[in-house]
Amino acid sequence: MTHLFNGMPPLHHRSPGPAGASLRLAAAGTVVVELIGDGVHLDPETVRMVFEVVGAANIALVTDSMAATGLPDGDYELGPSAVVVHDGVATLRSNGALAGGTATLLEVVRATIAAGVDPAEAVLAATLVPASVLGLENEIGALRTGMRADILAVDADFELVRVLRGGRILDASA
C-alpha cells in the first residue's frame, strides 16, 4: 500500500477508508504498507503506532524524495510544478501542499528511531522488507553470504561512517 495516510481520507471511527483497510491487511500479513517516516509526512506518534499495530515485517520505510533531497533550501521543480524547500520541507509554491520529501533513507531511519521504534525494526523496514516486496530478498536487503553487500556503516547515532557498494568501500573524495 503506497504512502500510508498520505493523500488518503483521514482514518475515522465510522469510516476507516483505505488507511483502516491497509492497517488491517498489513496486520494480517496480507500487504506491506509504505511509511514516509521522515517526521514531515507523518507525525512520529503515527509512525510508532503503525509499527506497534502492523509490525516491522509488514512495513517498508520510504523517502518520497524529490530533486531537492540532500540539497539546500530554495526553489526547485517537481515535473511542471514549482516547489519551494524551507527548513527541509518541500511544498508546492501554488498551494503549500507537500511536494515530496527531502530526507534520505538514512534520515528516515533516524526519524523512525527517534519516534520510538526499535532500531532493528526500523532497519528491517528500510532494508529487507522493501527488497522482499521487489522479489530481491536473495540479492539485497540483508547481510548474508552470496548477497551483494551494499552497506551503510553507521555509528551509534546512526550517522553515516562509510558506504560499501558490492562489498567495496566507496571513497568519499571520488
PyMOL commands that set and color helices and strands:
alter all, ss='L'
color gray80, all
select helices_A, chain A and resi 17-27+44-54+56-58+105-114+119-126+128-133
alter helices_A, ss='H'
color red, helices_A
select strands_A, chain A and resi 33-35+59-61+74-78+81-86+89-92+151-154+160-165+168-169
alter strands_A, ss='S'
color yellow, strands_A
deselect
rebuild
show_as cartoon
